[in-house]
Amino acid sequence: MTTGDDTIGAADTEAEAGRSSAQRSWALEGYDFKEVIGKGGMGEVVLARDTRMERDVAIKRMLSEAPSAESEARFLREAKIQARLDHPSIVPVHELGVDENGRPYFVMKRLVGTTLQAKLDAGAPMRPLLRALVDVCQAVDRAHSYGIVHRDLKPSNIMLGDYGEVYVLDWGVARVIGDRASVADFTVASPSDGGTKTGQMLGTPGYMAPEQMLGQDVVGPPADVYALGAILFEILAGVTLHPRGHDAIPSTLSNAEVTPSKRAVDRPVPPELDLLCTAALDTGSAQRPTARALGEGIQKYLDGDRDLERRRELANIELDGAQRAFGAGDRGQSMRHAGRAIYLDPANTEAAELASRLVLEVPATLPPEVEARVAQEELRQTRERSGRAIPPFLAFFGFLLFAPVLGVHNWTSLLFVAVAMAVQISIAYVNWKVRPVNIALYVCSQAFVVFAFSRFAGPFVFTPVLACGILLSFTSVPYVNDRPWVVVVWCAGAMLAPYLLEYSGIAAQTWHLDASGIVSYGSVFTHGHVVDRIGAISGNIAIVVVCGLFARGIARDRRIAQRSLFAQAWHLEQLLPKTRTMPG
């Protein structure tokens, strides 16, 4: 658990090495030393066991074996300042003393928890962090009432305990107003690692107020308020107010006014806190609220107080932006503005109607990301239908078991049909389980099946029904669905192929015209066989049933999609103020 300068808490690594080092180098009556749990530029913190009170404590001592008088004075001043501030969010000091070598030390409560910085990095919810910041504001206000300015407030110097405790850490660079010695105590937080080191200016770039960065002697409580505002900005916007590192200095001194809502346009930044944060970051120190006022403002928001009039004004501004974006054809930007308008003013029916219209009305041209999702869903359904087509094709091979009793006339033609079925099963399986099959191969294989089936009873009995069933399948493929001419070409080719092949003599004749009309007799089974009629009737019924079930599956998918759309529309109506855009 880090405190900027030091670490107070349980160390995760090198514990044994740290314990040995602490035990060898230092002994103090009444304490059993464990590991070093934190180091800073001037001191280190050691975890110890208070053998008299039987509790774990954190002891801070100076690193230098021969510290200067100025360093000792600064170290002692930190301990005394921290001990003077009696507040639940300031770590209590139990003891201040000098060891056998004459070096000062002080004993503090041992903390266990996580820094606010770690919570921010982990994307913690906003409200718990706001509640913690209220406690921080109260602790800082307490310090200000004693004439003490922290001067290095930042997320890594705020500890959130495991049981709801909040602590403001690292008072080593605090200033006592009126104490001229403390004004000359210049330290700077390294932009690279966030630690506080001896240097040219006080504090941590990115959280320092402009007047503090310039080293002005008038640095007082408003500088801490600026740092609190920078922390509030980070909680609201999800990003730091100023860039990390050396770029924080010119960013701070540029006096650019940036609000959390403008920096993070996609986050629901409450307008009350947006204004409060902007006030705390005012470049004029006299214009900033006190730490107490800042904490009270955050608490009012958490208690449910809302500036309704301001919210309505902002909602109307967002609504105007939504309408302008909609007129310009930018539906995404329009939806974002409308969503923010509804967030700010849930009773804004104009914003609700526009949002409903955007959700429920399909534009002529979909955004590329929507087109990609539609294509992905269509591909999923097409592959799923390929899986449904496999059982009917497999049923054909069950039919072959009865071939000997059906009076097969031409085993070659029957084998040809079996090969066509096997090819179709293979293509359907690959399309279903492995990867999408090339559309040309898919369409041609379907035509091949139609021609093969014409061998059973000619092109007038089974074949047209089978062709209609196949059309139900591949006309749902996006490529075919978007190109009607493919359907026409396929129908003409698949249905004409049997006639042309028979006319040219390549395929056996399966029909002829006579005085009684069209006679269709096929080229597979023996004509007039007693079982022929049963087979023909059963086969015809089976094909019609399969086509009907396939059509039913497609209709079911469409019905599910339609029900989903209407359910979403209904839920949207319940969420938004009463609108008039429900489809149907």
Secondary structure as UniProt FT lines:
FT   HELIX           15..25
FT   TURN            29..30
FT   STRAND          31..39
FT   STRAND          43..50
FT   TURN            51..54
FT   STRAND          55..62
FT   HELIX           69..84
FT   TURN            88..89
FT   STRAND          93..98
FT   TURN            100..101
FT   STRAND          104..109
FT   STRAND          113..115
FT   HELIX           116..121
FT   TURN            122..123
FT   HELIX           126..145
FT   TURN            146..147
FT   STRAND          148..149
FT   HELIX           155..157
FT   STRAND          158..161
FT   TURN            162..163
FT   STRAND          166..168
FT   TURN            172..173
FT   STRAND          175..176
FT   TURN            177..178
FT   HELIX           180..183
FT   STRAND          187..189
FT   TURN            191..193
FT   STRAND          196..198
FT   TURN            205..207
FT   HELIX           210..213
FT   TURN            214..215
FT   TURN            217..218
FT   HELIX           221..237
FT   HELIX           245..247
FT   HELIX           248..253
FT   TURN            254..255
FT   HELIX           260..263
FT   TURN            265..266
FT   HELIX           271..280
FT   HELIX           285..287
FT   HELIX           291..302
FT   TURN            303..304
FT   HELIX           308..327
FT   TURN            328..329
FT   HELIX           331..344
FT   TURN            346..347
FT   HELIX           349..360
FT   HELIX           368..399
FT   HELIX           400..406
FT   HELIX           411..429
FT   HELIX           430..434
FT   HELIX           439..457
FT   TURN            459..461
FT   HELIX           462..474
FT   TURN            475..476
FT   HELIX           478..481
FT   HELIX           484..503
FT   TURN            504..505
FT   STRAND          511..514
FT   TURN            515..516
FT   STRAND          517..520
FT   TURN            527..528
FT   TURN            530..531
FT   HELIX           532..575
//
